Amino acid sequence: MGTLLKCYRPLLFSFHCPSSPFLGSKKRIRLQIHRHYSLKNKFLSEDFLFRNKNNNNNSLIFRCCFTSLSLSSQSSFINNNLKQEKVPNSEEELWIYNTMSKQKELFKPKVPGKVGMYVCGVTAYDLSHIGHARVYVSFDVLFRYLRHLEYEVCYVRNFTDVDDKIIARANELGEDPLSLSRRYCNEFHHDMEYLHCLPPSVEPRVSDHMVQIIEMIKQILGNGCAYRVDGDVYFSVEKFPSYGKLSGRKLEDNRAGERVAVDSRKQNPADFALWKSAKEGEPFWESPWGPGRPGWHIECSAMSAAYLGHSFDIHGGGMDLVFPHHENEIAQSCAACNKSNISYWIHNGFVTVDSEKMSKSLGNFFTIRQVIDLYHPLALRIFLMGTHYRSPINYSDVQLESASDRAFYIYQTLWDSGELLSQHSIASQMDPIPDDTASCINKFRNDFRTSMSDDLHTPVVLAALSDPLKTMNDLLHTRKGKKQQLRIQSLSALEKEIRSVLIVLGLMPTSYSEVLQQLREKALKRARLTEDEVLQKINERTLARKNKEYEKSDEIRKDLAAVGIALMDGPDGTIWRPTVPLALQEHQVVST
């Protein structure tokens, strides 16, 4: 038998068929081919999947099969009848802010349908803080949205596991530096899982790429852009005339950079280390310049080139990396290869505390673990996405409480809807829905598309969730909503649309009931109460109401509300749910 291969290729196909489900109109639709080849017999069979949208914007899928066509006749058929178009979805554009040009630009990848993205990872010597969380949630959203647009994305995010800070921390703890960094790399992975960040396509570590790093330094030296001093190798910034084009700094204004000690042996104070000679008690690798280890900046140039080539689409990281790290990367990458080119430089804003940047060096940071000990990871993700990724975001309990309250509302609505829908069978996704529901869905869909395509405006998308969620709650709980025709079909359509957006935003839990229970547990922990204690308070309040002790009843409700526990009275009794504590609610009103 010949070898059987599978290929998938998206096409656009224009056709006219009066009896077709496309109502006889000539339409341009997306076509997906499921192709089988037999190399021995040159036999081809293809399944064509025709995808179109009906008036309610639901996908229609129709299958046609072409078999027993030779490769030559099939090729002729495609060339004569089909216009090939590469993914992604051409209906949706993405405008993204480029730090290099200081403006938003239409995203166009170097290779149609494919995206290469490199994001600078953590230096693994301690638990990550929520400043790190913001970086990787921001780029996870970009990664997810690019995939939503049907791009094939190679996402590379490195680990720095060889660094001065790692060595210093290892010496403090009496631990091997590489062992320490491995441990914190694993902890970082746990943090990313908690935050629903997808794993990158490749996750290289500096210690595994010494060959590539040394080779790049040799290229830079060979091109006359670096010099050797007593076993060290320095990059000469004066040999790179466009140095400073990313940050906008002039050469005379530049300094060596946070991680680089001032060295009188440098030809220019702004010159930076490509290779550092070995010091006693530090890990080292052999090189043409003697034993040592790489400088901070060269690692990312070497690893990005190893996996994405010298020319790729996106390089990202926190705003603090614009200078010196990314500026130095550009210089050394271009010095190693004159064809080096990155199309879009993308940077997220800082997380601040009292208007000061959160960082380990300033000692004003909160680790991800500290935050998710009291707040659900998805609430933290909502908090981080509630401000545009390029703007600074101020860390506060008020913001986290608000995000937690929002999370509970979203998942409670979806859980309530799921419970009702489980009791009914939806005949078909083709079932009609009322015009007002269709209008709500279309507006939400358009808000999502417009906001995300405009430099990933996630705050607008989160705000846009309000209308469909309110519509769902009306259908679920109000007298008028319960009487609405096609109520079940409306709920099903709304739930499906919201779920699809939550997936793109990385906010879709594995279980609504599980995340609701976890949100309750976190709220109880913040209130320093057990559920039994809350239930006891509810019983006391019920008894007080029965005895017409309304003042006592109100006091119990208010005491619980003060610590973030809201009581909800209904026909089946009183239940509780998390809420923003009263004092913080008042703070929100004042801030507004």
N, C-alpha and C positions, 0 to 999 in steps of 0.2 A: 504493500500500500504506500501511496505517496504521503508525505507529511501534510497534515492539515493545519492551516493557519487561520486565525481569526483577526479581522481588521474591522475597525469601526470608523466610519468617516461621515461627518455631517455635511449635508448639502442643502441648497435651497432649490426648490423646484416650482416652476410656474406651469399650471395646466388648467384646462377647461373641460368640465364634465357636467352636463345638464342634470343628470340623474344622481350626481354625487351628493354626499352629506354637506358639501361646501356650497350648496344652494345654487349651483350653476355659474357662480361668479369666478372670474379668473383671479386667482390668489397666489401670492408668493408665500410659501410655507417652508418650515424646516423639515428636512428629510434625513433620517438616520439609516445608514446601511449596515446590516449585519451580514458580513461577507465570509464565504467559505471557499478556500482554494484547495485544489489538489495539484501539487506541483508535478506529479507524475503524469496525470492525464490532462492537465491544463483545464480542468473542469471548474466551473464557477456556479455557485448558487447564491442568491442574495435575497434577504428579506428587507423590504423597504418599509420603514416606519414613518408614516405621514403624521406630522403633529400640527394641529391648528387650534385656534381658540374659538369657542362659540360666543354668543352675545353676552353670556354671563362670565366670560373670561375663563371658562373651564377648559382644560386641555382635552382635545379629541385625538385619538390615536387610531390610525387605520393601517393595515398591513397588506402589502402586495408582495408577491414572490416571483422572482425571475430565476429560472433554472435552465440548465443545459445550454448556457451561452458560452461560447469560447471566449477566451481572454480578449482576442482581437475584436470580436463582434461586440462584446460588452463594453470595451473601451470606446468603440465607435458610438455606441448608444449613449454613453455618458457624455462624450465630447459634443455630440450633436444635440442632445436634449436637456442636459443638466448644466447649470452654472455652479461650479464648485465654490463654496465659501467656507473659510476656516472658522471654527469657533474662535472667540466667544460670541455670545448673544449680541448681535449688531444693533439691537434695539436700545441697548443700555450703554451709555458712555460713563466714563469715570474721570472726573476732574480732581486732580490731587495737587496739593501745595508742594512746590519744589524749593527746598532751602537754597539751592544753587541759584535759581533765577529770581527768587523772592516773590513768586507769584504762582497762582494756580495754573496748571497746564492739563491739557487733554492727555490722558494716559494712552500711550501707544507702545506696546512692547516691541522689542527688537525683532523677535520671531513671532509672527502672527499666531495667536492662540496659546503661546507659552510665556511664562513669566519666571524670571530668576530674581529671587529676593534674598538679601543677606541682612540679618539683624544682629547687632553686637550683643553677645550674651553676658552673663554675669561673671565676675571674678569670684570664684568659689572659695571663700574663706569664712563665711558666716551665713546665718539664715538671711533670706532675702526680705527686704522691707517693702512697704506698699508703693514706694517710688519705683521699685523694680516691677511690681505688679502692674503699675500703670503702663510701663513700656510694653510688656508682653501681652497684656490685654489689648492694647491699642493695635499692635501688629497682628494679633490673633484675629481681630475684627477685619483688618485689611486682608489677611490670608483667607478668611472665610468668605468675604465678599468677592474677592477675585475668583474663588472657586464657584461661588454662586453665579458669577458672570460666565462660567464655563471655561475659564482659563485653566490650563494645566500648569500648576505652580510648583516650582522647586524652591522650597523655603529652607534656607540654611541659617542656623543660629548656633554660634559657637559657645564653648566654655573656655574661659581663661583659667587654666589650672597650673600655670607657671608664672609667678608674679611676686614682687617685693612684699605685698601685703599678705600673701599666702605664706611666704617664708617666715615673716615676722610673727604671724599668728601661730604657725606650727612650732616655732621656737618657744613661744609662751606656753604652749600646751605640752611641749616635749613630744611632738608627733611628727612623723614623716610628712613633708609638705604635699607630696602626691597623694598619700593616703588621706590627709585632711581634705584636700580638694575633692577627691572622689566621694567622700562622705557628704560634703555639702552640695555636690552635683546631684546626688540622690535625693537630698532634702528639697532641692529646687524642683526636681521632677514631681515630687509630691505636691508642692505648692501649686504648680501649674495644673495638675489634675484637679485639685480643689477648685481652682478658678475656671475650670472648663476650657483651658487653653489647649488647642490641638497640638500634638507633637509636631515638630518641624520635619521636613523631609530628610534632612541630614543634620547631625549635631556633632561637629568635629571638636576635638580638644587639642590644645596647643602641643601637649606632650606627645601626641601621636603624629605631629606634622613637622618635625624638625627637618626632615629632608627637604620638604617644599620651602620652608622658611630659609634654610641655608642657601638653597638654589636661588631664591629671589634676591637675597643679599648679594650673592655673587654677580647676578645680573646688574644690580644697581652699581656695584663697584666697577664692573666692566664698562658701564656707560658713563663713568666719571662723575657720578653724583653722590659719592660717599668716600670716606677716608678712614684709615686705620690709625688707632692710637693705643699702643701697649695692650694689644689683645682685644680692645673694644673697636666697634665699627660705628661711625656716626654718619647720618645723612646730612648733606650740605644743602641747606635751604636756599643759599644764594645761587645754586645751580638749577633751581626750579623757579623761573621768573614769575609764574602765575601763582606762587605760594600765597595763600590768603584769600583766594577767590571764593571759597565757600563761606568763610566766616566774615569776610569783608575787612579783615585786619590788614594793616600795612606791615611790611616785614620789620620795620624799626620798632613797631609797637608790640611785637610778639615776644613771648617769654618761653622758657623751655617747656613748661607744662607741669602739672601737679605731680606727676609720678617721676619726673626727671630731675635729679639733683644738679645744681649748678656746677659745671666742671670747667676749670680754667684751661683745660687742654682743647676745648672746642674752638673751632675757627670762628664760629658765630654763636652767641648765647642761645639762639633759637634752634640750633642744630640738635637733633635728637638721636638716641641710641637705636641702632638696628641690632646690635649684638653686644652683650655685656660679658666681660671676662669673668671667669669663675672666682668666687670668693670662698674662703674656708667655711665649711659647714652648710653650703648651699648646693642644691642639685645642679648638675651641669651635663652638657653634651659636647662631644668632640666636633670641631669645625676646622676649616682651613685657617682660622685666625687663633686657634687654640681653644681649650675647653671653656665653656660658658653657656649662656642661655639668651634667648631672644629678648629684644626690647618689647615694650607693650604694643606699639602700633603695628609692627611688621606682621604680627600673627594674623590679623584680620585680612590684610592684603593677600597674604599667601594662601590662607584657607578659602577665601572667597574665590580667588583665581583657580584654586584646585577643583572646586565643585561647580563654579558658574562661568569660568573663563575670565579673561581680563575685561570683557565688555558684557555688562548685564543690565537689568532694568532698575532695580530698587535696592538702595542701601539705607538702612534705618537704624534708629536708636534714640536715646534720650537727648534733649536739647543740650545737655552738658557735654555731649561728645562732639558737637560741631567743631570746637577747638579745645584742645589740640588734636584729639584722636582722629577725627575724620579728615581734618585738614592735612594731617600727616599721612594718612592713608592714601589720599589722592596723590600727594607728592611722590611717595615711594612707589606706588603702583604705576604711575606714568613714567617714572624713572626706570622701572624694570621693563616696561613694555609701552612703547609710544602709542599703541592702539588701545590702551586702557581707557575705558569710558563707561561711566555709570549714568543712566538717563535721569533718574529721580532720587534726590536725597530727601528723606522724610524723617522728621524729628517730632517727638511728642513733648509737651510742656511738663514742667515740674509739678510734683506734689509739694505743697507748702504747709507749714505749721506756723500760725501767726505771721503769715506773709514772708516766711523765711524758708528757703529750699530744705526739704527733708533729705538728710543724708547721714550715713554712718559717721563721716568725719566730723559733722557738727553735733553728733550725739542727740539729735532731736527726732529720731526715727522710730517708727512702730513696725515690727516685723509682721509679715503676713500671718504668721501663726498667732501672734498676740491679738490681731484684729479678728480673725475667724474663730478665736476662742469664745468671743462674745457675739459675733455677727456671722450670719450664714455667708459662705463664700460667694453665693450668687448675689447676695445683697451688696457685698463688696464690689463685685463686678458691675452691678447696676450703678453704684456710687461712682466708680471710675469712668463709666460710659455716660454719666449724666452731665459731664462737661466736655466740650469739644476737645479732641485729643491734643490740639496744639496750644490750648489755653492752660494757664496754671490752675490747679484745683486745690482748694484749701481743705485740709483734713479737719474734720470736726465730728463730734458725736451727733450733732443735729443732722448733718448730711447722711451719716450712716443709719441713723434711726429712720429717717425719711425713706432711704433706699430699702431698708428692711420692710417697712410698712408697705411700700410699693410692691415688693416681691410677694408678700403675703396676699395682697389684693389680686395680683395677676394669677397666681397659682390656685388660689381659692376659687376664683371665677372659673378657671379651666377645669378644676376638679368637680365643681358643682355641675358644670355642663356635661362632663364625661359621665357622671353618675346618671343624669337624665337620659343622655343619648344611649347609654348601655341598655336602657329599658325599651328602646325602640329600634327598629330596623330601618335603615335608610335604603330605599329601593335602589337609588342610583345617584351618583354624583351629578347626573344630568337633570335631577329634579329641579323645577323652577323655584326661585326664591322671590320674595316681595321686592318691589322696586327700591324701597327705602333701605333694605338690607344690602341689595346689590350696590346701591349708591355708597353706603358706608364702607363696603369692602373695596370698591374701586378707589375711593378717596384715600383709604389707608394704604392701598397698594401704591398709588401714585405718590403719596407722601414718603413712603419708604424708598421708592426708586429715586425720587427727586433729591431727598436728603442724603442718602448714601452716595449718590453719584456726585454730590457737591462736597467733595473732600471729607466724606465719612461723618456727616453730621448726626451722630447717634443720639444726642439730646433731643433732637426734633423727632426722631423715630420713636423714642421712649414716650415722648409727650403724645405722639399720634396714636399710641396704643389706647389712650383714654376712651375715644369714641366707640370703637368696636367692643371694648370691655364693658362700657356702660350699656351698650345695646344688648349684650349678652345677659347682663344682670337684670335688665328690664324684662327680658324674655323669661328669665329664670324665676324672678321673685315678685314682679308687680302683677296686680290683677289684670291690667290691660295687656301686659306682655304675654301672660299665660293664655289669653283668649285669641292671640294673633294667629291668623291663618298661616300655615306652613312654618309654624314655630320651630319644629324639630329640624326642618331643612335649613332654616336660617341659622340656628345654633351650630349645626354641623359645618356649614360654610364658613361662618365666622371663626370657629375654633380651628379649622384647617388653615385659614389665612394667618391667624395669629401664630399658630405653631410654626408655620414656614418661616416667618420673620424671626421668631425666637431662636430657631436653629441657626440662621445666619448670624445672629448677634451672640451666639454662644450661651444663650439663656434657657435652653431647653433641658429640664431635668429628666432623669430616667423615670421618675415616679412623682406625680403631683402630691400624693398622700405622704410620701416619704419626706419631700422637701417642706411640706406644711408642718409636719411633726417636728422636723429639725428647727424650723423657724420658731415654733412654740417653745422648744427646749432652750434655745438661745435667749428668748425673751424672758423666760423664767429665771435664767441664770443672771441676766442683767438686773432683774427685779429682786434678786436674792430671795426667791420664793420657790417652793415646790408646788407641783400641780395639786397635791392633796390640800395644801394650805389655801390655794385659790378656790378649790371646790368647797372647802369649809366656809370661806368667806361668802361664796355664792349661796350656800345653805342658810347662813346667818342672815343674809339680805332677804332671801325668800321668806324666811320666818318673820322678819321685821315688817315686810310688806303685808304679810297675812295679818299681822297684829296692828296694821295701820301706823307703824312707827316709821313714817316716811323720812323723817330727818335722819334717823339711824341708817336707813336704807340708802339714802343719798350719800351719806358719809362713807359708807363701805365702797360704793361705786367710785367716789372721788379718790379715796385712798389708793385703790387699785389703779385707777387711771393715772395717778401721779407717778407710778413706777412702770407704766407702759402696759397695763393689762386692761383691756376694754371689755365690758360686759354687754352682751347682746341678748335682749329679751325677745322670745318668740313663742308661738303657740305650743311648742313642745318643751318650753322651759327656758332657762338662761344658760348661755354658753359664753366662753371667753375667747378672745383673740388678741394677738399682740397689737400694740398701737404705739405711736410716738408719745413718750411721757408728757404730761401736761406742761411742765416747766419748759420743756424743749419746744412744744407747740407754740407757747407764748413767745419764745425766742424767735421761732420761724416767722411769726406775724410781725414782730418788731423789725426783723431783718428785711422782710418784704417791703 
